[in-house]
Amino acid sequence: VEIPDVMNQDFDAAKFAIKGAGLNIGLITYQGTITDSTSLVVVYQTPMRTDSLPKTALGTKINLTVTQGKKQ
């Protein structure tokens, strides 16, 4: 299946895109101080969609690093 690019998306939208693609949420890493869990933004994902790696197996876990803040 296609790996969704969820960089700079809010956390809820990223989770929706990942699950909608038939993939699973893996490890969530929190970066910096989190005081408002409703304003989390994805700053890194692995595996990341690249030209050489556009697809992965159904059910693959996507690890996310999130931080508090606005989309960049």
All heavy atoms as TSV, in Angstrom:
chain	resi	resn	atom	element	x	y	z
A	1	VAL	N	N	0.838	-1.190	0.000
A	1	VAL	CA	C	0.000	0.000	0.000
A	1	VAL	C	C	0.878	1.246	0.000
A	1	VAL	O	O	2.044	1.193	0.376
A	1	VAL	CB	C	-0.963	0.015	1.228
A	1	VAL	CG1	C	-1.938	-1.124	1.171
A	1	VAL	CG2	C	-0.202	0.015	2.527
A	2	GLU	N	N	0.297	2.356	-0.425
A	2	GLU	CA	C	1.023	3.629	-0.445
A	2	GLU	C	C	1.316	4.089	0.975
A	2	GLU	O	O	0.462	3.992	1.858
A	2	GLU	CB	C	0.184	4.705	-1.131
A	2	GLU	CG	C	-0.111	4.425	-2.588
A	2	GLU	CD	C	0.976	4.928	-3.514
A	2	GLU	OE1	O	1.685	5.877	-3.159
A	2	GLU	OE2	O	1.098	4.365	-4.599
A	3	ILE	N	N	2.507	4.613	1.206
A	3	ILE	CA	C	2.856	5.204	2.504
A	3	ILE	C	C	2.354	6.648	2.482
A	3	ILE	O	O	2.777	7.433	1.639
A	3	ILE	CB	C	4.376	5.196	2.737
A	3	ILE	CG1	C	4.915	3.767	2.753
A	3	ILE	CG2	C	4.719	5.926	4.044
A	3	ILE	CD1	C	6.428	3.681	2.803
A	4	PRO	N	N	1.451	7.022	3.398
A	4	PRO	CA	C	0.988	8.404	3.413
A	4	PRO	C	C	2.069	9.333	3.952
A	4	PRO	O	O	2.836	8.957	4.843
A	4	PRO	CB	C	-0.229	8.368	4.351
A	4	PRO	CG	C	0.001	7.188	5.228
A	4	PRO	CD	C	0.796	6.206	4.419
A	5	ASP	N	N	2.154	10.520	3.402
A	5	ASP	CA	C	3.087	11.529	3.901
A	5	ASP	C	C	2.317	12.380	4.910
A	5	ASP	O	O	1.459	13.168	4.539
A	5	ASP	CB	C	3.594	12.397	2.756
A	5	ASP	CG	C	4.577	13.464	3.221
A	5	ASP	OD1	O	4.923	13.495	4.425
A	5	ASP	OD2	O	5.001	14.274	2.389
A	6	VAL	N	N	2.615	12.196	6.198
A	6	VAL	CA	C	1.867	12.897	7.243
A	6	VAL	C	C	2.701	13.983	7.925
A	6	VAL	O	O	2.293	14.527	8.942
A	6	VAL	CB	C	1.295	11.904	8.290
A	6	VAL	CG1	C	0.282	10.987	7.641
A	6	VAL	CG2	C	2.397	11.107	8.964
A	7	MET	N	N	3.836	14.302	7.337
A	7	MET	CA	C	4.689	15.355	7.899
A	7	MET	C	C	3.930	16.684	7.943
A	7	MET	O	O	3.245	17.044	6.986
A	7	MET	CB	C	5.953	15.516	7.056
A	7	MET	CG	C	6.849	14.295	7.071
A	7	MET	SD	S	7.733	14.108	8.617
A	7	MET	CE	C	8.835	15.482	8.502
A	8	ASN	N	N	4.058	17.392	9.054
A	8	ASN	CA	C	3.434	18.706	9.284
A	8	ASN	C	C	1.911	18.661	9.351
A	8	ASN	O	O	1.277	19.701	9.281
A	8	ASN	CB	C	3.894	19.739	8.249
A	8	ASN	CG	C	5.372	20.008	8.371
A	8	ASN	OD1	O	5.887	20.154	9.474
A	8	ASN	ND2	N	6.064	20.063	7.257
A	9	GLN	N	N	1.333	17.469	9.485
A	9	GLN	CA	C	-0.105	17.358	9.683
A	9	GLN	C	C	-0.387	17.293	11.182
A	9	GLN	O	O	0.462	16.862	11.962
A	9	GLN	CB	C	-0.657	16.094	9.028
A	9	GLN	CG	C	-0.678	16.139	7.529
A	9	GLN	CD	C	-1.441	14.950	6.947
A	9	GLN	OE1	O	-2.180	14.259	7.637
A	9	GLN	NE2	N	-1.236	14.716	5.664
A	10	ASP	N	N	-1.602	17.699	11.560
A	10	ASP	CA	C	-1.917	17.543	12.974
A	10	ASP	C	C	-2.055	16.042	13.257
A	10	ASP	O	O	-2.308	15.227	12.369
A	10	ASP	CB	C	-3.146	18.363	13.395
A	10	ASP	CG	C	-4.442	17.875	12.809
A	10	ASP	OD1	O	-4.877	16.777	13.195
A	10	ASP	OD2	O	-5.016	18.590	11.974
A	11	PHE	N	N	-1.842	15.688	14.505
A	11	PHE	CA	C	-1.737	14.292	14.925
A	11	PHE	C	C	-2.990	13.494	14.583
A	11	PHE	O	O	-2.901	12.371	14.082
A	11	PHE	CB	C	-1.434	14.255	16.424
A	11	PHE	CG	C	-1.135	12.897	16.971
A	11	PHE	CD1	C	-0.300	12.023	16.317
A	11	PHE	CD2	C	-1.685	12.499	18.186
A	11	PHE	CE1	C	-0.017	10.766	16.838
A	11	PHE	CE2	C	-1.408	11.248	18.713
A	11	PHE	CZ	C	-0.577	10.384	18.038
A	12	ASP	N	N	-4.168	14.051	14.829
A	12	ASP	CA	C	-5.408	13.329	14.540
A	12	ASP	C	C	-5.559	13.053	13.051
A	12	ASP	O	O	-5.963	11.956	12.651
A	12	ASP	CB	C	-6.622	14.098	15.062
A	12	ASP	CG	C	-6.714	14.064	16.585
A	12	ASP	OD1	O	-6.185	13.114	17.194
A	12	ASP	OD2	O	-7.310	14.983	17.159
A	13	ALA	N	N	-5.233	14.028	12.209
A	13	ALA	CA	C	-5.312	13.834	10.753
A	13	ALA	C	C	-4.304	12.779	10.303
A	13	ALA	O	O	-4.591	11.961	9.426
A	13	ALA	CB	C	-5.071	15.152	10.027
A	14	ALA	N	N	-3.122	12.782	10.907
A	14	ALA	CA	C	-2.091	11.807	10.565
A	14	ALA	C	C	-2.547	10.391	10.920
A	14	ALA	O	O	-2.395	9.459	10.121
A	14	ALA	CB	C	-0.785	12.139	11.275
A	15	LYS	N	N	-3.118	10.229	12.108
A	15	LYS	CA	C	-3.616	8.911	12.525
A	15	LYS	C	C	-4.712	8.432	11.566
A	15	LYS	O	O	-4.721	7.266	11.173
A	15	LYS	CB	C	-4.164	8.960	13.955
A	15	LYS	CG	C	-3.085	9.117	15.004
A	15	LYS	CD	C	-3.609	8.894	16.407
A	15	LYS	CE	C	-4.601	9.937	16.818
A	15	LYS	NZ	N	-5.029	9.800	18.231
A	16	PHE	N	N	-5.604	9.322	11.172
A	16	PHE	CA	C	-6.684	8.983	10.249
A	16	PHE	C	C	-6.115	8.526	8.906
A	16	PHE	O	O	-6.558	7.522	8.330
A	16	PHE	CB	C	-7.607	10.190	10.079
A	16	PHE	CG	C	-8.802	9.917	9.212
A	16	PHE	CD1	C	-9.905	9.254	9.714
A	16	PHE	CD2	C	-8.813	10.324	7.886
A	16	PHE	CE1	C	-11.010	8.990	8.909
A	16	PHE	CE2	C	-9.913	10.076	7.079
A	16	PHE	CZ	C	-11.002	9.406	7.593
A	17	ALA	N	N	-5.117	9.247	8.383
A	17	ALA	CA	C	-4.508	8.917	7.089
A	17	ALA	C	C	-3.793	7.568	7.152
A	17	ALA	O	O	-3.881	6.763	6.216
A	17	ALA	CB	C	-3.544	10.013	6.660
A	18	ILE	N	N	-3.092	7.318	8.245
A	18	ILE	CA	C	-2.348	6.062	8.395
A	18	ILE	C	C	-3.317	4.880	8.469
A	18	ILE	O	O	-3.161	3.892	7.760
A	18	ILE	CB	C	-1.436	6.125	9.636
A	18	ILE	CG1	C	-0.281	7.106	9.366
A	18	ILE	CG2	C	-0.899	4.742	9.998
A	18	ILE	CD1	C	0.516	7.486	10.592
A	19	LYS	N	N	-4.331	4.996	9.316
A	19	LYS	CA	C	-5.305	3.908	9.447
A	19	LYS	C	C	-6.097	3.721	8.161
A	19	LYS	O	O	-6.402	2.598	7.772
A	19	LYS	CB	C	-6.230	4.179	10.633
A	19	LYS	CG	C	-5.508	4.047	11.960
A	19	LYS	CD	C	-6.430	4.356	13.131
A	19	LYS	CE	C	-5.653	4.260	14.432
A	19	LYS	NZ	N	-6.487	4.591	15.591
A	20	GLY	N	N	-6.405	4.830	7.484
A	20	GLY	CA	C	-7.147	4.763	6.230
A	20	GLY	C	C	-6.376	4.063	5.122
A	20	GLY	O	O	-6.965	3.523	4.189
A	21	ALA	N	N	-5.053	4.072	5.227
A	21	ALA	CA	C	-4.211	3.407	4.231
A	21	ALA	C	C	-4.003	1.928	4.549
A	21	ALA	O	O	-3.302	1.229	3.828
A	21	ALA	CB	C	-2.855	4.120	4.148
A	22	GLY	N	N	-4.604	1.460	5.661
A	22	GLY	CA	C	-4.442	0.055	6.031
A	22	GLY	C	C	-3.181	-0.200	6.823
A	22	GLY	O	O	-2.719	-1.337	6.926
A	23	LEU	N	N	-2.619	0.866	7.383
A	23	LEU	CA	C	-1.396	0.752	8.176
A	23	LEU	C	C	-1.731	0.963	9.649
A	23	LEU	O	O	-2.850	1.310	10.000
A	23	LEU	CB	C	-0.374	1.784	7.693
A	23	LEU	CG	C	-0.028	1.669	6.208
A	23	LEU	CD1	C	0.840	2.830	5.761
A	23	LEU	CD2	C	0.662	0.355	5.912
A	24	ASN	N	N	-0.754	0.763	10.519
A	24	ASN	CA	C	-0.958	0.900	11.958
A	24	ASN	C	C	-0.053	1.983	12.533
A	24	ASN	O	O	1.015	2.272	11.985
A	24	ASN	CB	C	-0.675	-0.428	12.669
A	24	ASN	CG	C	-1.672	-1.500	12.292
A	24	ASN	OD1	O	-2.873	-1.281	12.345
A	24	ASN	ND2	N	-1.174	-2.660	11.892
A	25	ILE	N	N	-0.489	2.532	13.656
A	25	ILE	CA	C	0.334	3.506	14.376
A	25	ILE	C	C	1.362	2.726	15.174
A	25	ILE	O	O	1.015	1.803	15.923
A	25	ILE	CB	C	-0.534	4.359	15.339
A	25	ILE	CG1	C	-1.691	5.027	14.599
A	25	ILE	CG2	C	0.333	5.376	16.072
A	25	ILE	CD1	C	-1.290	6.040	13.575
A	26	GLY	N	N	2.610	3.097	15.035
A	26	GLY	CA	C	3.681	2.447	15.789
A	26	GLY	C	C	4.031	3.262	17.016
A	26	GLY	O	O	3.158	3.782	17.714
A	27	LEU	N	N	5.301	3.446	17.246
A	27	LEU	CA	C	5.807	4.179	18.393
A	27	LEU	C	C	5.550	5.673	18.221
A	27	LEU	O	O	5.821	6.232	17.154
A	27	LEU	CB	C	7.316	3.929	18.529
A	27	LEU	CG	C	8.030	4.600	19.686
A	27	LEU	CD1	C	7.553	4.020	21.010
A	27	LEU	CD2	C	9.519	4.419	19.545
A	28	ILE	N	N	5.039	6.318	19.264
A	28	ILE	CA	C	4.828	7.763	19.256
A	28	ILE	C	C	5.893	8.372	20.153
A	28	ILE	O	O	6.002	8.013	21.333
A	28	ILE	CB	C	3.435	8.149	19.820
A	28	ILE	CG1	C	2.323	7.381	19.132
A	28	ILE	CG2	C	3.242	9.660	19.750
A	28	ILE	CD1	C	2.069	7.735	17.707
A	29	THR	N	N	6.699	9.274	19.603
A	29	THR	CA	C	7.716	9.971	20.377
A	29	THR	C	C	7.300	11.422	20.512
A	29	THR	O	O	6.958	12.064	19.517
A	29	THR	CB	C	9.093	9.886	19.675
A	29	THR	OG1	O	9.416	8.511	19.476
A	29	THR	CG2	C	10.176	10.560	20.489
A	30	TYR	N	N	7.320	11.918	21.742
A	30	TYR	CA	C	6.935	13.309	22.005
A	30	TYR	C	C	8.190	14.147	22.118
A	30	TYR	O	O	9.105	13.803	22.861
A	30	TYR	CB	C	6.096	13.399	23.282
A	30	TYR	CG	C	4.798	12.666	23.155
A	30	TYR	CD1	C	4.693	11.327	23.526
A	30	TYR	CD2	C	3.678	13.291	22.635
A	30	TYR	CE1	C	3.494	10.638	23.383
A	30	TYR	CE2	C	2.464	12.606	22.480
A	30	TYR	CZ	C	2.396	11.282	22.866
A	30	TYR	OH	O	1.216	10.603	22.722
A	31	GLN	N	N	8.236	15.249	21.372
A	31	GLN	CA	C	9.406	16.115	21.329
A	31	GLN	C	C	9.064	17.431	22.022
A	31	GLN	O	O	8.075	18.081	21.673
A	31	GLN	CB	C	9.782	16.354	19.869
A	31	GLN	CG	C	11.059	17.110	19.655
A	31	GLN	CD	C	11.361	17.200	18.169
A	31	GLN	OE1	O	10.630	17.824	17.417
A	31	GLN	NE2	N	12.426	16.553	17.748
A	32	GLY	N	N	9.882	17.809	22.987
A	32	GLY	CA	C	9.648	19.066	23.686
A	32	GLY	C	C	8.584	18.925	24.762
A	32	GLY	O	O	8.123	17.841	25.083
A	33	THR	N	N	8.169	20.058	25.316
A	33	THR	CA	C	7.160	20.094	26.361
A	33	THR	C	C	5.774	20.083	25.735
A	33	THR	O	O	5.489	20.882	24.854
A	33	THR	CB	C	7.325	21.365	27.221
A	33	THR	OG1	O	8.647	21.377	27.760
A	33	THR	CG2	C	6.320	21.403	28.350
A	34	ILE	N	N	4.928	19.182	26.205
A	34	ILE	CA	C	3.562	19.067	25.689
A	34	ILE	C	C	2.607	19.546	26.781
A	34	ILE	O	O	2.515	18.923	27.837
A	34	ILE	CB	C	3.219	17.612	25.297
A	34	ILE	CG1	C	4.258	17.018	24.351
A	34	ILE	CG2	C	1.810	17.538	24.729
A	34	ILE	CD1	C	4.399	17.701	23.023
A	35	THR	N	N	1.926	20.655	26.541
A	35	THR	CA	C	0.956	21.172	27.508
A	35	THR	C	C	-0.461	21.108	26.964
A	35	THR	O	O	-1.413	21.239	27.707
A	35	THR	CB	C	1.269	22.634	27.890
A	35	THR	OG1	O	1.280	23.425	26.698
A	35	THR	CG2	C	2.623	22.737	28.595
A	36	ASP	N	N	-0.603	20.899	25.649
A	36	ASP	CA	C	-1.919	20.824	25.027
A	36	ASP	C	C	-1.910	19.705	23.996
A	36	ASP	O	O	-1.415	19.870	22.880
A	36	ASP	CB	C	-2.268	22.160	24.366
A	36	ASP	CG	C	-3.637	22.149	23.700
A	36	ASP	OD1	O	-4.374	21.153	23.861
A	36	ASP	OD2	O	-3.966	23.130	23.019
A	37	SER	N	N	-2.460	18.559	24.370
A	37	SER	CA	C	-2.402	17.393	23.483
A	37	SER	C	C	-3.294	17.534	22.253
A	37	SER	O	O	-3.218	16.722	21.339
A	37	SER	CB	C	-2.779	16.125	24.253
A	37	SER	OG	O	-4.110	16.213	24.713
A	38	THR	N	N	-4.108	18.581	22.183
A	38	THR	CA	C	-4.960	18.780	21.007
A	38	THR	C	C	-4.244	19.545	19.895
A	38	THR	O	O	-4.791	19.693	18.811
A	38	THR	CB	C	-6.254	19.535	21.383
A	38	THR	OG1	O	-5.917	20.835	21.843
A	38	THR	CG2	C	-7.040	18.786	22.449
A	39	SER	N	N	-3.043	20.040	20.163
A	39	SER	CA	C	-2.330	20.818	19.139
A	39	SER	C	C	-1.023	20.144	18.712
A	39	SER	O	O	-0.043	20.818	18.413
A	39	SER	CB	C	-2.049	22.235	19.646
A	39	SER	OG	O	-1.130	22.194	20.728
A	40	LEU	N	N	-1.025	18.817	18.670
A	40	LEU	CA	C	0.182	18.090	18.282
A	40	LEU	C	C	0.320	18.038	16.766
A	40	LEU	O	O	-0.663	17.868	16.051
A	40	LEU	CB	C	0.149	16.667	18.844
A	40	LEU	CG	C	0.156	16.561	20.359
A	40	LEU	CD1	C	0.035	15.102	20.778
A	40	LEU	CD2	C	1.405	17.177	20.945
A	41	VAL	N	N	1.560	18.187	16.300
A	41	VAL	CA	C	1.875	18.175	14.873
A	41	VAL	C	C	2.987	17.155	14.633
A	41	VAL	O	O	3.934	17.060	15.419
A	41	VAL	CB	C	2.337	19.585	14.412
A	41	VAL	CG1	C	2.791	19.561	12.963
A	41	VAL	CG2	C	1.235	20.597	14.612
A	42	VAL	N	N	2.870	16.392	13.561
A	42	VAL	CA	C	3.885	15.397	13.214
A	42	VAL	C	C	5.107	16.101	12.624
A	42	VAL	O	O	4.988	16.869	11.665
A	42	VAL	CB	C	3.330	14.376	12.195
A	42	VAL	CG1	C	4.412	13.399	11.763
A	42	VAL	CG2	C	2.131	13.648	12.775
A	43	VAL	N	N	6.286	15.848	13.210
A	43	VAL	CA	C	7.520	16.445	12.694
A	43	VAL	C	C	8.447	15.406	12.051
A	43	VAL	O	O	9.408	15.758	11.381
A	43	VAL	CB	C	8.282	17.234	13.790
A	43	VAL	CG1	C	7.498	18.465	14.200
A	43	VAL	CG2	C	8.598	16.376	14.998
A	44	TYR	N	N	8.148	14.110	12.257
A	44	TYR	CA	C	8.960	13.060	11.637
A	44	TYR	C	C	8.145	11.780	11.595
A	44	TYR	O	O	7.349	11.519	12.490
A	44	TYR	CB	C	10.254	12.839	12.437
A	44	TYR	CG	C	11.197	11.863	11.783
A	44	TYR	CD1	C	11.918	12.219	10.656
A	44	TYR	CD2	C	11.345	10.577	12.277
A	44	TYR	CE1	C	12.770	11.315	10.032
A	44	TYR	CE2	C	12.189	9.664	11.677
A	44	TYR	CZ	C	12.898	10.043	10.551
A	44	TYR	OH	O	13.732	9.145	9.935
A	45	GLN	N	N	8.346	10.994	10.561
A	45	GLN	CA	C	7.709	9.684	10.463
A	45	GLN	C	C	8.695	8.686	9.895
A	45	GLN	O	O	9.599	9.050	9.137
A	45	GLN	CB	C	6.461	9.738	9.580
A	45	GLN	CG	C	6.769	9.817	8.092
A	45	GLN	CD	C	5.536	9.830	7.219
A	45	GLN	OE1	O	4.828	10.815	7.216
A	45	GLN	NE2	N	5.310	8.748	6.487
A	46	THR	N	N	8.528	7.425	10.288
A	46	THR	CA	C	9.324	6.355	9.714
A	46	THR	C	C	8.469	5.100	9.634
A	46	THR	O	O	7.782	4.800	10.602
A	46	THR	CB	C	10.627	6.106	10.501
A	46	THR	OG1	O	11.372	5.099	9.854
A	46	THR	CG2	C	10.382	5.687	11.931
A	47	PRO	N	N	8.397	4.361	8.547
A	47	PRO	CA	C	9.081	4.712	7.302
A	47	PRO	C	C	8.462	5.948	6.657
A	47	PRO	O	O	7.281	6.207	6.807
A	47	PRO	CB	C	8.873	3.483	6.420
A	47	PRO	CG	C	7.641	2.839	6.942
A	47	PRO	CD	C	7.604	3.132	8.417
A	48	MET	N	N	9.309	6.682	5.988
A	48	MET	CA	C	8.894	7.899	5.306
A	48	MET	C	C	8.702	7.585	3.828
A	48	MET	O	O	9.447	6.801	3.261
A	48	MET	CB	C	9.969	8.967	5.484
A	48	MET	CG	C	9.585	10.333	4.965
A	48	MET	SD	S	10.862	11.554	5.309
A	48	MET	CE	C	10.704	11.722	7.063
A	49	ARG	N	N	7.721	8.214	3.229
A	49	ARG	CA	C	7.496	8.021	1.791
A	49	ARG	C	C	8.599	8.747	1.021
A	49	ARG	O	O	8.845	9.929	1.225
A	49	ARG	CB	C	6.132	8.582	1.402
A	49	ARG	CG	C	5.832	8.400	-0.053
A	49	ARG	CD	C	4.572	9.157	-0.440
A	49	ARG	NE	N	4.361	9.033	-1.847
A	49	ARG	CZ	C	3.435	8.263	-2.399
A	49	ARG	NH1	N	2.619	7.585	-1.641
A	49	ARG	NH2	N	3.319	8.178	-3.700
A	50	THR	N	N	9.269	8.022	0.160
A	50	THR	CA	C	10.302	8.615	-0.691
A	50	THR	C	C	10.096	8.102	-2.112
A	50	THR	O	O	9.302	7.187	-2.342
A	50	THR	CB	C	11.721	8.220	-0.225
A	50	THR	OG1	O	11.855	6.796	-0.325
A	50	THR	CG2	C	11.989	8.657	1.212
A	51	ASP	N	N	10.831	8.655	-3.052
A	51	ASP	CA	C	10.740	8.178	-4.432
A	51	ASP	C	C	11.159	6.715	-4.534
A	51	ASP	O	O	10.606	5.960	-5.320
A	51	ASP	CB	C	11.617	9.027	-5.354
A	51	ASP	CG	C	11.044	10.417	-5.549
A	51	ASP	OD1	O	9.828	10.604	-5.312
A	51	ASP	OD2	O	11.802	11.319	-5.923
A	52	SER	N	N	12.140	6.314	-3.703
A	52	SER	CA	C	12.617	4.937	-3.760
A	52	SER	C	C	11.796	4.000	-2.872
A	52	SER	O	O	11.901	2.793	-2.990
A	52	SER	CB	C	14.089	4.865	-3.362
A	52	SER	OG	O	14.248	5.335	-2.036
A	53	LEU	N	N	10.974	4.570	-1.964
A	53	LEU	CA	C	10.159	3.752	-1.064
A	53	LEU	C	C	8.747	4.335	-0.961
A	53	LEU	O	O	8.377	4.909	0.053
A	53	LEU	CB	C	10.808	3.686	0.331
A	53	LEU	CG	C	10.108	2.813	1.372
A	53	LEU	CD1	C	10.218	1.350	0.993
A	53	LEU	CD2	C	10.691	3.058	2.743
A	54	PRO	N	N	7.947	4.214	-2.036
A	54	PRO	CA	C	6.597	4.787	-1.991
A	54	PRO	C	C	5.555	3.873	-1.358
A	54	PRO	O	O	4.477	4.304	-1.019
A	54	PRO	CB	C	6.270	5.034	-3.460
A	54	PRO	CG	C	7.024	3.944	-4.164
A	54	PRO	CD	C	8.292	3.736	-3.358
A	55	LYS	N	N	5.890	2.581	-1.211
A	55	LYS	CA	C	4.899	1.615	-0.722
A	55	LYS	C	C	5.490	0.745	0.374
A	55	LYS	O	O	6.699	0.622	0.506
A	55	LYS	CB	C	4.422	0.725	-1.865
A	55	LYS	CG	C	3.670	1.493	-2.935
A	55	LYS	CD	C	3.053	0.569	-3.940
A	55	LYS	CE	C	2.252	1.402	-4.935
A	55	LYS	NZ	N	1.295	0.595	-5.663
A	56	THR	N	N	4.588	0.124	1.153
A	56	THR	CA	C	4.979	-0.811	2.200
A	56	THR	C	C	3.899	-1.874	2.321
A	56	THR	O	O	2.842	-1.762	1.701
A	56	THR	CB	C	5.201	-0.077	3.542
A	56	THR	OG1	O	5.807	-0.981	4.474
A	56	THR	CG2	C	3.908	0.470	4.120
A	57	ALA	N	N	4.150	-2.875	3.134
A	57	ALA	CA	C	3.190	-3.961	3.313
A	57	ALA	C	C	1.996	-3.500	4.154
A	57	ALA	O	O	2.141	-2.679	5.061
A	57	ALA	CB	C	3.868	-5.143	3.990
A	58	LEU	N	N	0.839	-4.037	3.849
A	58	LEU	CA	C	-0.379	-3.765	4.598
A	58	LEU	C	C	-0.133	-4.101	6.075
A	58	LEU	O	O	0.458	-5.123	6.388
A	58	LEU	CB	C	-1.514	-4.627	4.047
A	58	LEU	CG	C	-2.924	-4.314	4.507
A	58	LEU	CD1	C	-3.334	-2.926	4.008
A	58	LEU	CD2	C	-3.887	-5.345	3.989
A	59	GLY	N	N	-0.542	-3.200	6.980
A	59	GLY	CA	C	-0.387	-3.442	8.412
A	59	GLY	C	C	0.929	-2.970	9.001
A	59	GLY	O	O	1.145	-3.096	10.201
A	60	THR	N	N	1.817	-2.434	8.163
A	60	THR	CA	C	3.091	-1.921	8.664
A	60	THR	C	C	2.851	-0.830	9.702
A	60	THR	O	O	1.930	-0.030	9.570
A	60	THR	CB	C	3.937	-1.351	7.503
A	60	THR	OG1	O	4.250	-2.406	6.607
A	60	THR	CG2	C	5.227	-0.703	7.993
A	61	LYS	N	N	3.691	-0.796	10.736
A	61	LYS	CA	C	3.583	0.248	11.754
A	61	LYS	C	C	4.353	1.485	11.303
A	61	LYS	O	O	5.502	1.381	10.865
A	61	LYS	CB	C	4.134	-0.238	13.093
A	61	LYS	CG	C	3.256	-1.281	13.731
A	61	LYS	CD	C	3.759	-1.664	15.091
A	61	LYS	CE	C	2.805	-2.673	15.714
A	61	LYS	NZ	N	3.242	-3.051	17.059
A	62	ILE	N	N	3.710	2.644	11.420
A	62	ILE	CA	C	4.345	3.920	11.101
A	62	ILE	C	C	4.659	4.601	12.430
A	62	ILE	O	O	3.758	4.888	13.219
A	62	ILE	CB	C	3.413	4.823	10.259
A	62	ILE	CG1	C	2.942	4.108	8.986
A	62	ILE	CG2	C	4.098	6.151	9.936
A	62	ILE	CD1	C	4.017	3.828	7.974
A	63	ASN	N	N	5.939	4.831	12.688
A	63	ASN	CA	C	6.370	5.512	13.907
A	63	ASN	C	C	6.327	7.015	13.676
A	63	ASN	O	O	6.742	7.492	12.616
A	63	ASN	CB	C	7.786	5.085	14.296
A	63	ASN	CG	C	7.873	3.594	14.559
A	63	ASN	OD1	O	6.990	3.009	15.168
A	63	ASN	ND2	N	8.936	2.982	14.096
A	64	LEU	N	N	5.845	7.756	14.676
A	64	LEU	CA	C	5.694	9.200	14.546
A	64	LEU	C	C	6.411	9.936	15.667
A	64	LEU	O	O	6.428	9.474	16.805
A	64	LEU	CB	C	4.210	9.584	14.589
A	64	LEU	CG	C	3.303	8.971	13.530
A	64	LEU	CD1	C	1.853	9.315	13.820
A	64	LEU	CD2	C	3.695	9.443	12.147
A	65	THR	N	N	6.986	11.083	15.317
A	65	THR	CA	C	7.493	12.018	16.318
A	65	THR	C	C	6.603	13.246	16.228
A	65	THR	O	O	6.395	13.783	15.133
A	65	THR	CB	C	8.963	12.402	16.047
A	65	THR	OG1	O	9.750	11.219	16.096
A	65	THR	CG2	C	9.465	13.406	17.082
A	66	VAL	N	N	6.053	13.650	17.360
A	66	VAL	CA	C	5.129	14.783	17.382
A	66	VAL	C	C	5.634	15.845	18.360
A	66	VAL	O	O	6.350	15.557	19.295
A	66	VAL	CB	C	3.690	14.354	17.782
A	66	VAL	CG1	C	3.110	13.408	16.744
A	66	VAL	CG2	C	3.654	13.714	19.148
A	67	THR	N	N	5.237	17.086	18.096
A	67	THR	CA	C	5.548	18.174	18.982
A	67	THR	C	C	4.329	19.084	19.066
A	67	THR	O	O	3.443	19.026	18.214
A	67	THR	CB	C	6.790	18.969	18.487
A	67	THR	OG1	O	7.208	19.873	19.494
A	67	THR	CG2	C	6.508	19.708	17.194
A	68	GLN	N	N	4.307	19.897	20.087
A	68	GLN	CA	C	3.190	20.834	20.209
A	68	GLN	C	C	3.471	22.043	19.345
A	68	GLN	O	O	4.585	22.525	19.277
A	68	GLN	CB	C	3.046	21.273	21.666
A	68	GLN	CG	C	1.872	22.193	21.893
A	68	GLN	CD	C	1.664	22.481	23.362
A	68	GLN	OE1	O	1.785	21.591	24.178
A	68	GLN	NE2	N	1.376	23.717	23.685
A	69	GLY	N	N	2.442	22.531	18.687
A	69	GLY	CA	C	2.647	23.715	17.884
A	69	GLY	C	C	1.764	23.726	16.659
A	69	GLY	O	O	0.895	22.888	16.484
A	70	LYS	N	N	2.004	24.702	15.828
A	70	LYS	CA	C	1.240	24.872	14.603
A	70	LYS	C	C	1.972	24.223	13.446
A	70	LYS	O	O	3.178	24.018	13.501
A	70	LYS	CB	C	1.049	26.364	14.316
A	70	LYS	CG	C	0.280	27.087	15.411
A	70	LYS	CD	C	0.036	28.524	15.013
A	70	LYS	CE	C	-0.597	29.318	16.099
A	70	LYS	NZ	N	-1.953	28.985	16.412
A	71	LYS	N	N	1.245	23.929	12.387
A	71	LYS	CA	C	1.854	23.380	11.180
A	71	LYS	C	C	2.856	24.369	10.626
A	71	LYS	O	O	2.634	25.569	10.674
A	71	LYS	CB	C	0.785	23.089	10.125
A	71	LYS	CG	C	-0.222	22.075	10.553
A	71	LYS	CD	C	-1.237	21.883	9.446
A	71	LYS	CE	C	-2.513	21.351	10.027
A	71	LYS	NZ	N	-3.564	21.244	9.044
A	72	GLN	N	N	3.948	23.828	10.095
A	72	GLN	CA	C	5.000	24.687	9.545
A	72	GLN	C	C	4.781	24.946	8.083
A	72	GLN	O	O	4.217	24.219	7.377
A	72	GLN	CB	C	6.359	24.045	9.751
A	72	GLN	CG	C	6.662	23.881	11.215
A	72	GLN	CD	C	7.961	23.113	11.431
A	72	GLN	OE1	O	8.598	22.665	10.487
A	72	GLN	NE2	N	8.359	22.995	12.661
